[in-house]
Amino acid sequence: MLSHVTQPELAAATGPSTPESPWPVRVVSHKIGEWISRLGAVWAEGQITQISRRPGAGFVFLTLRDPAAEVSLTVVTTRNVVDACDPPLRDGARVIVHGKPDWYPGRGTLSLRATEIRQVGLGELLARLEKLKKLLAAEGLFAPERKRPLPFLPRRIGLITGRASAAERDVLENAKTRLPSADFEVREVPVQGPQAVPKVLEALAELDADPAVEVIILARGGGSVEDLLPFSDETLCRAVFAAKTPIVSAIGHEPDNPLVDFVADVRCSTPTDAGKRVVPDFAEERRGIDQARHRLRQALGGKIDRESQALAAMRSRPCLAQPSRIIDDRQDEITHARDRIRRAFTARLDKAAHDVTSLRGHLRALSPQGTLDRGYAIVRRADGAVVRADTEVTASEDLRVRLARGELTVIVKE
């Protein structure tokens, strides 16, 4: 394979390639082969998607695929290595291959020359799943508080399932039986084998990006642990956790527990159960509405009856039956009160009149006029001063004498 590259070409290719001195394709291919040969033997794990055994040929060609990505690698090994595998190799088997990467310069292809092939046993698979389960749980992917509730009445339901599978039929039939108007967006993908994880991831991303899809169901029927392995893939679990749309996992039957069940927002025991969980039962909801309407009608009727009775009782009260009666009663009270006020006021006036009469009598008895009425007189000098002694006047002085009725002018003689 190296005879196509001459020594002068290899010597010229020791320096960097430039636009002025580019390397020929055969030199580039040769150098890639040199770089790959430095890698040495490696252990690689993958899933067999194709086995090519030509009759009489000593070599067997296998296609080894990454379960979680669109990456595959051709494995070349001897018939003896393949025949030594127990149980015999089959498509879909997960294996660990020990070999050396090999570059074929003529076609520019990479292969792995295997010297040993080991099938991954069920016990080892379960141990790996348990280890991955603990890792995802420690990161919080299973946390109940991070799970989202399902919408009560989703506008559109995304369904990822196998092509023309019983799981698809169970989900659709049960959902439409409960809610005939249920709208589904179905994506049919491989649900086992090396193509399962990439296709499920692609469908999940597409449905999650659709704003009309409000819930997504992952549905698959039962199967062996190996058949359900795609739904325990770490990449798929993380994609389910990162999705913005609530995810319902309906993988296998009740005993089956792929890891995506723990990551999904809702885990259903079967696809049939998923069809019942994502939509409400129209008949049951209608019965509930009818019952609520009946209870509301009874409550409203009872309320109206009670208020009608209260209104009738209020209307039968005397104050409403004979509105004038309360006025008559108040008029009588006002009349009695007015009479009491009049009597009290008259009594007060009579007492005040008696007091005035008494005081008038006392006043008259004590007044100068009373004294004059008894025959006394008041003598005043011309300047108005009252004469109290004869020494206060002189002879021939004019004095004024006030009697009980009238006055006199007198002249003092002596």
JONOR-V682759 format. One record per backbone hydrogen bond with DSSP energy under -0.5 kcal/mol. CO is the residue of the C=O (numbers start at 1). NH is the residue of the N-H. If there is no record, write none. Layout:
CO_NH ; CO_NH
This chain:
1_4 ; 2_5 ; 4_6 ; 6_10 ; 7_11 ; 8_12 ; 9_13 ; 11_14 ; 12_15 ; 21_18 ; 24_27 ; 24_28 ; 25_29 ; 26_30 ; 27_31 ; 28_32 ; 29_33 ; 30_34 ; 31_35 ; 32_36 ; 33_37 ; 34_38 ; 36_39 ; 36_40 ; 37_40 ; 40_101 ; 42_44 ; 42_99 ; 44_97 ; 46_95 ; 47_65 ; 48_92 ; 50_63 ; 51_53 ; 52_54 ; 52_61 ; 54_57 ; 58_79 ; 59_54 ; 60_77 ; 61_52 ; 62_64 ; 62_75 ; 63_49 ; 63_50 ; 63_65 ; 64_73 ; 65_47 ; 66_69 ; 69_71 ; 71_66 ; 73_64 ; 74_112 ; 75_62 ; 76_114 ; 77_60 ; 78_82 ; 79_83 ; 80_84 ; 82_85 ; 90_93 ; 93_48 ; 93_95 ; 94_120 ; 95_46 ; 96_118 ; 97_44 ; 97_99 ; 98_115 ; 98_116 ; 99_42 ; 100_113 ; 102_111 ; 103_105 ; 104_108 ; 104_109 ; 109_104 ; 110_74 ; 111_102 ; 111_113 ; 112_76 ; 112_114 ; 113_100 ; 116_98 ; 118_96 ; 119_121 ; 121_125 ; 122_126 ; 123_127 ; 124_128 ; 125_129 ; 126_130 ; 127_131 ; 128_132 ; 129_133 ; 130_134 ; 131_135 ; 132_136 ; 133_137 ; 134_138 ; 135_139 ; 136_141 ; 137_140 ; 140_143 ; 143_146 ; 144_147 ; 152_280 ; 156_214 ; 156_215 ; 157_185 ; 158_217 ; 159_161 ; 159_187 ; 160_219 ; 161_189 ; 162_165 ; 165_169 ; 166_170 ; 167_171 ; 168_172 ; 169_173 ; 170_174 ; 171_175 ; 172_176 ; 173_177 ; 174_178 ; 175_179 ; 178_282 ; 179_182 ; 182_184 ; 183_157 ; 184_186 ; 185_159 ; 187_161 ; 187_189 ; 193_196 ; 195_199 ; 196_200 ; 197_201 ; 198_202 ; 199_203 ; 200_204 ; 201_205 ; 202_206 ; 203_207 ; 204_208 ; 205_209 ; 207_210 ; 209_211 ; 210_213 ; 212_156 ; 212_214 ; 214_246 ; 215_158 ; 216_248 ; 217_160 ; 217_219 ; 218_250 ; 220_252 ; 224_228 ; 226_229 ; 228_231 ; 229_232 ; 230_233 ; 231_260 ; 233_237 ; 234_238 ; 235_239 ; 236_240 ; 237_241 ; 238_242 ; 239_243 ; 240_243 ; 246_216 ; 247_265 ; 247_266 ; 248_218 ; 248_250 ; 249_268 ; 250_220 ; 250_252 ; 253_256 ; 258_261 ; 258_262 ; 259_262 ; 259_263 ; 260_264 ; 266_249 ; 266_268 ; 270_274 ; 271_275 ; 272_276 ; 273_277 ; 274_278 ; 278_154 ; 280_282 ; 281_285 ; 282_286 ; 283_287 ; 284_288 ; 285_289 ; 286_290 ; 287_291 ; 288_292 ; 289_293 ; 290_294 ; 291_295 ; 292_296 ; 293_297 ; 294_298 ; 295_299 ; 296_300 ; 297_301 ; 298_302 ; 299_303 ; 300_304 ; 301_305 ; 302_306 ; 303_307 ; 304_308 ; 305_309 ; 306_310 ; 307_311 ; 308_312 ; 309_313 ; 310_314 ; 311_315 ; 312_316 ; 314_317 ; 317_320 ; 317_321 ; 318_322 ; 320_323 ; 322_325 ; 322_326 ; 323_327 ; 324_328 ; 325_329 ; 326_330 ; 327_331 ; 328_332 ; 329_333 ; 330_334 ; 331_335 ; 332_336 ; 333_337 ; 334_338 ; 335_339 ; 336_340 ; 337_341 ; 338_342 ; 339_343 ; 340_344 ; 341_345 ; 342_346 ; 343_347 ; 344_348 ; 345_349 ; 346_350 ; 347_351 ; 348_352 ; 349_353 ; 350_354 ; 351_355 ; 352_356 ; 353_357 ; 354_358 ; 355_359 ; 356_360 ; 357_361 ; 358_362 ; 359_363 ; 360_364 ; 361_365 ; 362_366 ; 363_367 ; 367_370 ; 367_371 ; 368_372 ; 369_373 ; 370_374 ; 371_374 ; 371_376 ; 372_375 ; 378_402 ; 379_387 ; 380_400 ; 381_384 ; 385_381 ; 386_388 ; 389_392 ; 390_393 ; 394_397 ; 397_412 ; 399_410 ; 400_380 ; 400_402 ; 401_403 ; 401_408 ; 402_378 ; 406_403 ; 408_401 ; 408_410 ; 410_399 ; 412_396
